[in-house]
Amino acid sequence: MTHDARDVLPFDGIVPELEDGVFVAPGAKVIGDVKIGAGTGVWYGCVIRGDVNEIRIGRDVNIQDGTIIHVATHGQGTYIGDRVSIGHMALIHACTLEDEAFVGMKAVVMDGAVVESGAMVAAGALVTPGKRVRTRELWTGAPAKCVRNLTDKDLDMMRWTHTHYVGLARKHAESVNGGGVE
């Protein structure tokens, strides 16, 4: 088992669905209409609240400490692809993060925004509603805008981050559960 039942909660009769190998850290909360793919880590102090719309999270995603993921009541859910990295204390709201997107610490991605595959939102950036962060672009600022194209070194760091966090989540699950992950 990789999570405590007190941290994965139903809402309005809908129970979150977690594939095998998902790590939900003690104290993180996953609530309602949420589906999370294998190998994903939901770190300490996170809240993923699918109460008024759906949240779909892919495989091998790392959702770092203190991050909030929510949805819009009148609008879209939140959709996160595979191998996405979301930094500490980010706010992800009713938006789409495609496969291998990267969102830095304390960044905000708002309603209807799309962060494309292989794109990066810098730490502290504010991606306003409906914006599209294109593949290989780095967006920063508040409001965020494209400041440059990503280098191969940037892309290597992004791949390393999600791979590192998948392994780290497995180690935390083993430590918390006193044994291996199921």
Secondary structure, DSSP 8 states (H G I E B T S, - for coil): --S-GGGEE-BTTB--EE-TT-EE-TT-EEEEEEEE-TT-EE-TT-EEEEEEEEEEE-SS-EE-TT-EEE--SSS--EEE-SS-EE-TT-EEES-EE-TT-EE-TT-EE-TT-EE-TT-EE-TT-EE-TT-EE-TTEEEEETTEEEEEE--HHHHHHHHHHHHHHHHHHHHHHHHHHTS---
